[in-house]
Amino acid sequence: MNDKSGIAGTGRRRVWVTGGNGMVGRNLREHPRAARWDILAPSRHELDLADRRAVGDFAREMRPDLVIHAAGQVGGIQANMADPVGFLVNNLDIGRNVIMGAFEAGVPAFLNLASSCMYPRGRDHALRESDMMTGELEPTNEGYALAKIVSTRLCDYIAQTRPNAAYRTVIPCNLYGRHDKFDPKASHLVPAIIAKVSAAVVEGQEEVEIWGDGTARREFMYAADLADALWRAAEDPAALPQLMNIGIGDDHTILEYYDAVARALGWNGNFRFDLTRPVGMHRKLSDVSLQRAWGWTPPTALQDGITATIQFYQQQAQVS
């Protein structure tokens, strides 16, 4: 979708949202604050972000006031392990093209969405922004993490050398919600659980498999809450720290996420633990001290978010 309506004479600012048809992009466009902006959200067919020249031409022609960069090749452990080359190269290309295209076109503000995968593995404490690039990355998603680190540092360098350019990076924790991917081969943990337990309900299965022993801890935020934070940030990007986590500040075990989904679906079966499967980092929790100082906390409770996501999943299943 390339929404150019109302650009002339409205007095509203113009924002280019990359990945506008992905989960983050769609949640951004559905948010009430989106009505305050003229949104450019070209589809992949309309603008190939891997095409450096096309991206630069688009930025110069449209001259947005802000870019929210949410595009990229994303997925869970299975997807990252199956295609490490794609996760590295495609995200490197997209990140470089969009950031430099915007910078060279004179776009004054940029919100770069990075990933908590950038943080070192094996840390027991909540992950602070200062932890980035201080240790070994998690091997199961290293390619994706490296690409995101490069984009983050590029925004840092632009901000350092061009003080009037408000190029900032936010690091969301893991996300779930409306418009998520629910195929277990490509999805993150929560949507994969929803798909697996939903199938157990439909097929009358009494057992669902969990990778690992279920004790690894993860932090997941409802995607509409991230959209709320990003629109708040869009009002004054220069007021953000150069790098800031956006998250819950709390985490749950993988088994607790399975229990929450099972409870929402009314499934009373048993879980079987496959200890031969990889689970990634044992714990990945964001330190949200800077976020709280900025004055924002996510409004959606876990069970409420999971219930809403299940409703979306079931609606999509009925449509298909």
C-alpha positions as CSV (number, residue, x, y, z in Angstrom):
1,M,0.0,0.0,0.0
2,N,1.4,3.4,-1.0
3,D,-1.0,5.8,0.8
4,K,-0.4,9.3,-0.5
5,S,-3.8,10.7,0.2
6,G,-4.0,14.2,1.8
7,I,-0.3,14.9,1.4
8,A,-0.8,18.4,-0.1
9,G,-2.2,21.1,2.1
10,T,-3.0,19.1,5.2
11,G,-0.2,20.4,7.4
12,R,0.4,16.8,8.6
13,R,3.8,15.3,8.6
14,R,4.8,12.5,6.2
15,V,6.2,9.2,7.5
16,W,7.6,6.4,5.4
17,V,7.0,3.0,7.1
18,T,9.1,0.2,5.7
19,G,7.7,-3.2,6.1
20,G,4.2,-1.6,6.2
21,N,2.6,-4.9,5.4
22,G,4.4,-6.9,8.1
23,M,3.2,-7.3,11.7
24,V,4.8,-4.2,13.0
25,G,3.8,-2.1,10.0
26,R,0.2,-3.2,10.1
27,N,-0.1,-2.5,13.8
28,L,1.4,0.9,13.2
29,R,-1.2,1.6,10.5
30,E,-4.1,0.4,12.7
31,H,-3.2,2.5,15.7
32,P,-5.3,5.6,16.3
33,R,-2.3,7.9,16.2
34,A,-1.7,6.9,12.6
35,A,-4.5,9.3,11.5
36,R,-2.2,12.2,12.5
37,W,0.3,11.3,9.7
38,D,0.4,10.9,6.0
39,I,1.7,7.4,5.7
40,L,3.8,6.1,2.9
41,A,3.9,2.3,3.0
42,P,4.8,0.9,-0.4
43,S,4.6,-2.9,-0.8
44,R,7.5,-5.1,-1.8
45,H,6.2,-5.1,-5.3
46,E,6.0,-1.3,-5.4
47,L,9.4,-0.8,-3.9
48,D,12.2,-3.4,-3.6
49,L,14.2,-2.4,-0.5
50,A,17.1,-4.5,-1.8
51,D,17.4,-2.1,-4.8
52,R,19.6,0.6,-3.7
53,R,18.9,3.0,-6.5
54,A,15.1,2.6,-6.2
55,V,15.2,3.2,-2.5
56,G,17.2,6.4,-2.9
57,D,15.0,7.6,-5.7
58,F,11.9,7.0,-3.5
59,A,13.4,8.9,-0.5
60,R,14.3,11.9,-2.7
61,E,11.0,12.0,-4.5
62,M,8.7,11.6,-1.4
63,R,10.9,13.5,1.1
64,P,9.3,12.1,4.3
65,D,9.7,13.9,7.6
66,L,10.4,10.6,9.3
67,V,11.3,7.0,8.4
68,I,10.2,4.1,10.7
69,H,12.3,1.2,9.5
70,A,10.4,-2.0,10.4
71,A,11.2,-4.1,7.3
72,G,13.4,-7.2,7.3
73,Q,13.7,-10.9,7.0
74,V,12.4,-12.2,10.3
75,G,11.7,-15.5,11.9
76,G,12.2,-17.8,14.9
77,I,15.0,-20.4,15.6
78,Q,14.0,-22.8,12.9
79,A,13.9,-20.1,10.2
80,N,17.2,-18.6,11.3
81,M,19.0,-21.9,11.4
82,A,17.6,-22.9,8.0
83,D,18.8,-19.7,6.2
84,P,21.6,-17.9,8.0
85,V,22.9,-16.5,4.7
86,G,19.6,-14.9,3.9
87,F,19.1,-13.5,7.4
88,L,22.5,-11.8,7.2
89,V,22.7,-10.6,3.7
90,N,19.1,-9.6,3.1
91,N,18.9,-7.6,6.3
92,L,22.3,-6.0,5.7
93,D,21.2,-4.9,2.2
94,I,17.8,-3.6,3.4
95,G,19.2,-1.8,6.4
96,R,22.0,-0.1,4.5
97,N,19.8,0.9,1.6
98,V,17.0,2.4,3.7
99,I,19.2,4.3,6.2
100,M,21.6,5.7,3.6
101,G,18.8,6.4,1.1
102,A,17.0,8.5,3.8
103,F,20.2,10.2,5.0
104,E,21.4,11.1,1.5
105,A,17.9,12.5,0.7
106,G,18.0,14.7,3.7
107,V,15.4,13.0,5.8
108,P,15.7,14.6,9.2
109,A,14.5,11.8,11.5
110,F,14.8,8.0,11.5
111,L,13.5,5.3,13.9
112,N,15.5,2.1,13.3
113,L,13.9,-1.0,14.7
114,A,16.7,-3.4,15.9
115,S,16.4,-6.6,17.8
116,S,17.3,-8.0,21.3
117,C,19.2,-10.7,19.3
118,M,22.0,-8.2,19.1
119,Y,22.8,-8.7,22.8
120,P,25.5,-11.2,24.0
121,R,24.4,-14.6,25.0
122,G,24.7,-16.0,28.5
123,R,24.0,-12.8,30.5
124,D,22.1,-13.4,33.8
125,H,21.1,-9.7,34.2
126,A,18.5,-7.8,32.3
127,L,20.1,-6.7,29.0
128,R,21.2,-3.1,29.1
129,E,21.8,-1.0,26.0
130,S,25.5,-0.7,27.0
131,D,25.8,-4.5,26.7
132,M,25.7,-4.5,22.9
133,M,28.9,-5.7,21.3
134,T,30.5,-6.8,24.6
135,G,30.3,-10.6,24.1
136,E,29.6,-13.6,21.9
137,L,26.2,-13.7,20.1
138,E,23.7,-16.5,20.2
139,P,24.7,-18.8,17.3
140,T,21.2,-19.8,16.4
141,N,20.4,-16.2,15.1
142,E,23.9,-14.7,14.7
143,G,23.5,-13.7,11.1
144,Y,20.3,-11.7,11.8
145,A,22.0,-10.1,14.9
146,L,25.1,-9.0,12.9
147,A,22.9,-7.3,10.3
148,K,21.0,-5.5,13.0
149,I,24.2,-4.4,14.7
150,V,25.5,-2.9,11.5
151,S,22.3,-0.9,10.9
152,T,22.3,0.3,14.6
153,R,25.9,1.5,14.3
154,L,25.2,3.2,11.0
155,C,22.5,5.2,12.7
156,D,24.9,6.0,15.6
157,Y,27.5,7.3,13.2
158,I,25.0,9.5,11.4
159,A,23.8,11.0,14.6
160,Q,27.4,11.5,15.8
161,T,28.5,13.3,12.6
162,R,25.3,15.1,11.9
163,P,23.9,16.5,15.1
164,N,20.7,17.8,13.4
165,A,19.9,14.3,12.1
166,A,17.7,12.5,14.7
167,Y,18.6,8.9,13.7
168,R,17.7,6.7,16.6
169,T,17.5,3.0,17.3
170,V,14.9,1.2,19.4
171,I,15.3,-2.4,20.4
172,P,12.0,-4.2,20.9
173,C,11.8,-7.4,22.9
174,N,10.1,-10.3,21.2
175,L,6.7,-9.5,19.7
176,Y,3.4,-11.3,19.1
177,G,0.0,-10.1,18.1
178,R,-2.3,-9.3,15.2
179,H,-0.8,-9.9,11.7
180,D,1.8,-12.3,13.1
181,K,3.2,-15.4,11.3
182,F,1.7,-18.6,12.7
183,D,3.6,-21.2,10.7
184,P,5.9,-22.9,13.3
185,K,8.7,-23.2,10.6
186,A,8.9,-19.4,10.3
187,S,7.3,-17.9,13.4
188,H,8.4,-16.8,16.8
189,L,7.5,-18.6,20.0
190,V,4.1,-17.3,20.9
191,P,2.4,-17.6,17.5
192,A,4.0,-21.0,17.0
193,I,2.5,-22.1,20.3
194,I,-0.9,-20.7,19.3
195,A,-0.8,-22.7,16.1
196,K,0.3,-25.9,17.8
197,V,-2.2,-25.9,20.6
198,S,-5.0,-24.8,18.3
199,A,-4.2,-27.8,16.1
200,A,-4.3,-30.0,19.2
201,V,-7.8,-28.7,20.0
202,V,-9.1,-29.2,16.5
203,E,-7.5,-32.6,16.1
204,G,-8.3,-33.9,19.6
205,Q,-4.6,-34.4,20.4
206,E,-3.8,-35.0,24.1
207,E,-0.1,-34.1,23.8
208,V,1.9,-31.1,22.5
209,E,5.7,-31.1,22.1
210,I,7.9,-28.4,23.6
211,W,11.5,-27.9,22.5
212,G,13.8,-28.1,25.5
213,D,12.7,-28.5,29.1
214,G,10.4,-25.4,29.1
215,T,12.5,-23.5,31.6
216,A,14.2,-21.0,29.2
217,R,12.7,-17.5,29.8
218,R,11.5,-15.1,27.2
219,E,10.0,-11.6,27.2
220,F,7.2,-11.0,24.7
221,M,5.3,-7.8,24.1
222,Y,2.0,-7.3,22.3
223,A,2.7,-5.7,18.9
224,A,0.1,-3.0,19.3
225,D,1.9,-1.8,22.3
226,L,5.1,-1.4,20.3
227,A,3.1,0.6,17.8
228,D,1.9,2.9,20.6
229,A,5.5,3.5,21.7
230,L,6.7,4.2,18.1
231,W,4.0,6.8,17.5
232,R,4.9,8.4,20.7
233,A,8.6,8.5,19.6
234,A,7.6,9.8,16.2
235,E,6.4,13.0,17.8
236,D,9.9,13.9,18.9
237,P,12.6,11.5,17.8
238,A,15.4,13.7,19.0
239,A,14.1,13.3,22.6
240,L,14.9,9.6,22.5
241,P,18.2,8.2,23.8
242,Q,20.5,7.1,20.9
243,L,19.7,3.5,21.7
244,M,16.7,2.3,23.8
245,N,15.1,-1.0,24.7
246,I,11.3,-1.2,24.4
247,G,9.8,-4.0,26.4
248,I,7.9,-5.3,29.3
249,G,10.8,-5.5,31.8
250,D,9.5,-9.0,32.9
251,D,9.7,-12.5,31.4
252,H,8.1,-15.9,31.6
253,T,9.3,-19.4,31.0
254,I,8.5,-21.1,27.7
255,L,6.2,-23.5,29.7
256,E,4.3,-20.6,31.1
257,Y,3.6,-19.3,27.6
258,Y,2.3,-22.7,26.6
259,D,0.1,-22.8,29.7
260,A,-1.3,-19.3,28.9
261,V,-2.2,-20.3,25.4
262,A,-3.7,-23.7,26.6
263,R,-5.7,-21.8,29.2
264,A,-7.1,-19.3,26.6
265,L,-8.1,-22.2,24.3
266,G,-9.4,-24.4,27.0
267,W,-7.0,-27.3,26.1
268,N,-6.3,-29.6,29.0
269,G,-3.7,-32.0,27.5
270,N,-0.1,-32.8,28.4
271,F,3.2,-31.3,27.3
272,R,6.1,-33.5,26.1
273,F,9.6,-32.1,26.3
274,D,12.1,-32.8,23.5
275,L,15.5,-32.2,25.2
276,T,17.3,-32.8,21.9
277,R,16.0,-29.6,20.3
278,P,17.8,-26.2,20.4
279,V,16.2,-23.4,22.5
280,G,18.6,-20.5,22.0
281,M,19.5,-18.3,24.9
282,H,18.4,-19.5,28.3
283,R,17.2,-16.0,29.2
284,K,16.7,-12.8,27.3
285,L,15.2,-10.0,29.3
286,S,15.4,-6.3,28.5
287,D,16.4,-3.6,31.0
288,V,13.7,-0.9,30.4
289,S,15.1,1.7,32.7
290,L,15.6,4.2,29.8
291,Q,12.1,3.5,28.5
292,R,10.6,4.2,31.9
293,A,12.6,7.4,32.2
294,W,11.2,8.3,28.8
295,G,7.8,7.9,30.4
296,W,6.2,4.9,28.7
297,T,5.1,1.4,29.8
298,P,3.2,-1.2,27.7
299,P,-0.5,-1.3,28.5
300,T,-1.5,-4.9,27.5
301,A,-1.3,-7.8,30.0
302,L,0.0,-11.1,28.6
303,Q,-3.2,-13.1,28.9
304,D,-5.2,-10.2,27.3
305,G,-2.7,-10.0,24.4
306,I,-2.7,-13.8,23.9
307,T,-6.5,-13.9,23.9
308,A,-6.6,-11.1,21.2
309,T,-4.0,-12.8,19.1
310,I,-5.9,-16.2,19.2
311,Q,-9.0,-14.3,18.1
312,F,-7.1,-12.9,15.1
313,Y,-5.6,-16.3,14.3
314,Q,-9.1,-17.9,14.4
315,Q,-10.5,-15.2,12.2
316,Q,-7.7,-15.7,9.6
317,A,-8.4,-19.4,9.7
318,Q,-12.0,-18.8,8.9
319,V,-11.2,-16.5,6.0
320,S,-8.7,-19.0,4.4
